[in-house]
């Protein structure tokens, strides 16, 4: 018995060809494509504008490897964390983050992560595999449904800040964004999507060359190589100077500011010297800074800096006319905040 193919791995043209090769009309492929993506159907039985014979033929040849929300936790602040079961029973996590004016989906791009950032719970999981475009797409669809159900409006933003490094799953992440932004998919504006990366210069340049329209965020956490390398081993391979060159290339190609994600830790990067180094780095490429409240993953060396340290950073950045936002953590009580995604329930 032949193994059934995942139908969402096919292009619209391949679907059209499947029907003509089976003595049916090519436009049936268009109908199926619409069910799979625009209507996000997970069952051939839903495809009611197809005959029963046609649906049976699809079931005989294909599967729809959809995700399932295996467990959902709701935080006191309205944040929702999903444990997402994939077709092979692996688990990733995604998060709905609400504010008064919008809802944001934080989605995963890999099962686990291979980058070993010392402060991140996800990094303690070994990378098992990349997610397929449809598995990323399905997370967005699921969170959009939750947004409409619990917050009474459709999903407004997407951030690739969940489990995994998006630029190490480049092809599938871009394919998912293409579907999410297509009128034949979810029709979301790319301006409402942010890809967050630890900073892989070669891949950032590729993003620029591919003329993407979404936003870029970089987990920086220090403007000093020695300090950053202690936290993020990737900095040993691609230091701050190499990263900067790729970001300048990005800006020259896209004319889009970079967002630096930055956590301040007690005794690690909480001095005036650290703040000045961040300012110097920001001045070299058009950028803004999100100061993110740290969410402890154990009682180890990484501890949230004092309010005074955060205030010092804000003053220093603002004095140098650098836009800065302080991001308060959401979903801490269910381990759904930044850096906490580790398949705990």
N, C-alpha and C positions, 0 to 999 in steps of 0.2 A: 504494500500500500504506500503510495507516494506521500511525502510530507506536504501538508498544505502550506501555501505561501501566505505571509502576512500581506494582506491586500493594501495596507496603507504604505507599503514600500513601493507601490507602483505609481507612476506618473499618470496624469489624466490621459495622455496619448497611449500609454501601455494598456490602460483600462479599455479605451476605445478599440484598440487592436484585439484585445481578448474577445470582445463581443463579435467583431467581424470574423475572427477566426472560428467562432462558434456559431456562424450563420445567423447572427443577430445584427441589429442596427447599431452603428457606432455611437449614436447619441445616448444609448444606454450607459455607456462609460461616463458620460457627463452627469447623468442622473446619480449614478453610484458615487462619483466623486463628490457631488454636492452633499449626499447623505453622510459620507465619511468625514468631511471637513467642515463645511458650513453648518450642517446640522449636528455634527459630532456624534453620530449614531454609533453604537457599539454592537448592534445586532442587525443581521440581514433581514430579520422578520419585520423590522421597522420600515423597511423600504417599500412602502405600500403602493408606490406608483410602478412597481415592477410586478410582473406576473409571479404566481407561486412557483412555476417551473423555473423561471429565471433566478429567483431567490434560492431555490434548491441547487441550481447549477453553481451559484456563488459559494454556497455552503460546502459543496463537494470539492471545490478547488482552493478555497481561501479560508483564513481565519482573520479575525480582528483582535489583535493582541492589545486589548485595552487595559488601562490601570483600574484599580479599585481603591477607594478610600477605606483602608483597613481599620483605621482608628482615628477618631476626631476628638481633639481636646479644645475646650473653649476657656480662654483666660478671663480673669476678672475685668480686664480692660477691653474685652471684645476681640482680642487676637484669637485666631484659630490655627492650631497646628494639626496637620494631617500626616498620618503614617500611610504612605502610598505603597500598595502592593503591586508589583509589576507582574507580567505574565509568567515569569520564571520564579515567582515567589520571593524575589529580592525586595527589599524595602528601602525607599528613600523618604525624605520628609519635605513638605512644602508648607508655607505659612500664609495666611491672610492677615494683613496688617491694616486696621481701620484708623482713620482720623475723622474729624468732623466733616471734612469736605471730600474725602476720597478713600478708596480701598486699593491696596497694593498687594499683588501676588509675589511672594518670594519663592522662586522655583529652583529645583535642583537640576544639575546637568550630568552628574555622574553618580554611580553608587560608590560612596566613599570618596576618598581624595588621596592623591599621591604626593602632596606638597609639604607635609610635615611642619606647618606653621605651629609653633609651640603653644600658642594661646588659644587654639581652636579645637573644639571637641571633635569636629568632623575629621580633622587630620589624624586622629587616633584610630580611625577606621582605615583599613587598607583599601585601595581602589579596586573594585571588583570588575566594573565595566562601565562603558559610556552608555548614556541613555539615547534611545532613538528619537528622531524628531517627533514622532507621534506621542511618545511617552512624556516629552516636555510639553507638547501641545495639550495633552489630556490634563496635566496639572493645572494649566491656565483655565481650561473649561470647567474643571471641578471647583476652582476657587471663584470663578465668575458666578457659578450657581449659588455658592455659599454667600457671596456678596449680595446677590439679589434676595436671597432668603432671609438673611440675618440683618442686612444693612439697607435693604430696600432700594439699592441702585446697582447698576452694572459695575464690573471691575474697571478701574480707571488707569492703573499703572502696573507694570511688571518689572521686577528686578531679578536678574540672574545672580543671586547672592545666597542660594541654598547650598546644598552639598555639592562638592566638586569644583573644579576649575574650568569655567566655560571655554577658555581658549585651548584647552587640551582635548576638547571635544568639538573642535572648530566647525567641521562640516555639518554635523547634526544640529548644533546650536543655531547656526545660520539658516539651515533648512527649516527649523522650527519657527524662527522669527519671520521667515518669508511666508510661511503658512499663517501665522498669527496676524500678520499685517495685510495679507491679501484680502481683497473683497470676496474671494471664493472661500476664505477661511473665517477668521474672527473680525477682520477689518479694523484692527486697532492701529492707531498711528505709531510709527516707529519712534516718534518724539516722546512717547509715553513708556518707552522701554529702556532700561539701563543694564548694560552688561558690566559686571564687577569682576575684576581680575587682580591677581597678585602682581601682575606686571611682567609679561613675557614679550620682550622687545620685538622679536621676529614676528610674532603673531599680531601685535598691535599695528605694526607696519602693514601686515597683510590685510587687516581690517580696513585701514585707510585706503589701500590700493583697491579693495573690493567696494569702495565707496558706500559703506553702510551708512544708514541714516539714524540709527539709534545712538543713545548716549553711552559714554565710557566713564567708568569709575575705577579708580586704582586704590587698592589697599596699601597705603604708604607706611604709616605708623612711625617713621623717622626719616629725617633728612640727613642722617649721619650713617655712613655705610657700616661702621663697626656695630652700631646699636641695632640697625635693621637686620643685619646678618644673624645676630644672636636670636632674633625672634623668627626670622623668615629665611630658612636655608636657601631659598631661590635667589636671594641677593648675592650669594657667593658666586653663582653662575652668571647672573646679569645684575651688575651693580647699579647704583643710582644714576651714574653718568650715562650708561647704556639705556636705562629706562627713560631718562630725560630726552635723549636723542630720539627715541621712538615716539615719545609724546609730542615733541616738537614737529616731527614728521606727520603725526596724526592731525595736529592742529593746522599745519600748512595745507594738508589735503582736504580736510573736512570743514575747517573754520568753526569747529565746535570746542568749547571749553572742556577741560577735564575736571571731574570731581575727585578730590583726594579724600578717601575714607581714612580716618585717623583716630586711633584709640590712645588715650593717655594713661599710662600705668605708673603706679606709685614706685618711685625709686629706679625707674627704667628710662622714661623719657619725659619727666615732669618738671624739668628745669627751664630757666630762661634761655640757656644755651640751646636746648632742644627746640624751643619755640622759635628762636631766631633762625635755626637751620631750616625749619619748615618754611618760614617766610622767604628765605633766600631761594629755596627750591621753587616755591610758587611763583616767584618773580620771573623765573626763566621760561615759563610757559603759561598761557592764559588758563586760569584754574580757579576753583573755589574749594572750600574745605568743609567737610562734615565731621565734626567732632562727635564720636560715638561713645556712649556710655558702655563701659566694659561689663560683660556678664561672666562672672567667675565660673570656671568649669571644675575647679577643685580648690584646695587650700594652699596651692603652690606659690610660685614666685610672682605670678601675674595677679595683681590686685588693683582695683579701681583707684585712680588718683583722687586727691582731695578736690573739693569744690574750688578751693583757692587756686589750684593748679589749672583747672579748666578755665576759670575766670582770667587767669594770667594769659593763657593762650588766646582767648577771645580778644582781650585788650591788645595784645601784640599784633594779631592778624588785622584787626580793625584799624589800628594805628597805621598800618601799611596798606590800607585800602584793599584788603583781600576779603572777599565775601566768605563769611563763616556761619554755619548753622550748628547748633548743638542738638544732637539727636538723642532723645531719651529712649530708653529701652522699652519695648513692648513685649508682652507675653513671657516675662521672666518666670512667673509662677508655674508655667507648663514647659519650661526649657525650650521656648520657641524664639528666644531672642538671638541676636547676632552672635555667631560663634558657638552656639549651644546645640546645634542639630547633630545628634549622634544616635538616632534610633532608640532613644530612651522613651519609655511611656510611663 
